[in-house]
Amino acid sequence: MKSILLIGLGRFGRHIAEELNKLGHEVMAVDENEERVNAVLNIVTNAQIGDSTNAEFLEALGVRN
């Protein structure tokens, strides 16, 4: 099992989230759109609403690289 940060929850991002969930990975998903975040809450480990281009936001999530 891996811990994966998934940025963007459009059609492709949601599909990736579903597949990673099926494989048993821990997925943290990030998107600026609250509706998209709410739509994946049942298939990801954690989901956050925010701007993934903001370094301070990513650091607050624990992303260092």
N, C-alpha and C positions, 0 to 999 in steps of 0.2 A: 504494500500500500504506500502511495506517495501523497504528499500534501501539495496541492496545485492551486495557484492563483489564476483565476480566469477573469480576464478583463474584457468586458463587452458582452451583453446578453441579447444581441439581435438573434435572428434565425440561426445563424451559424454557431454563435456562442451558446445558445440554449441547447442545440444539438450536441455540442461538445460536452456540456455539463451533464446531459443525460447519459452519454456514452461513458464518461469518466465515473459517474455514479454506478453504472452497471458493472464496471470493472473493479469497484470497491475502493476507489481513491477518495481521499478527503479533498473537497473542493471549496475554496473560498471564491465567491463570485462578486464582481464589482461592476456597477453600471450607474450612470447618472439618472436613469429613468426609473422612478419608483415602481411603476407598474411592471416593468421587466424583472426587477429584483423580487417583487412579491410573487411573480409567476414561477420562480424557480426555488422558492423557499423549501418546498418539500423534496427537492432532489439534490440539494447541495448541503454541505456541512454548515456553511456560514455565508451570508450575503450582506453586502453593504452598499448603501447609496452614496456615491461620491464621484469626484473628478479624478480619474486615474492618471491624469497628466500633472497633478499637483503632488510634488515630492513630499510635502508635509503630510498630506492625506495618506500616502502609501507608507510612510514611516510610522504613522499612527496605527496602521494595520499590522505592523511588524515586518514589513518588506524592507530589506536592507540593500539589495542590489537592483 
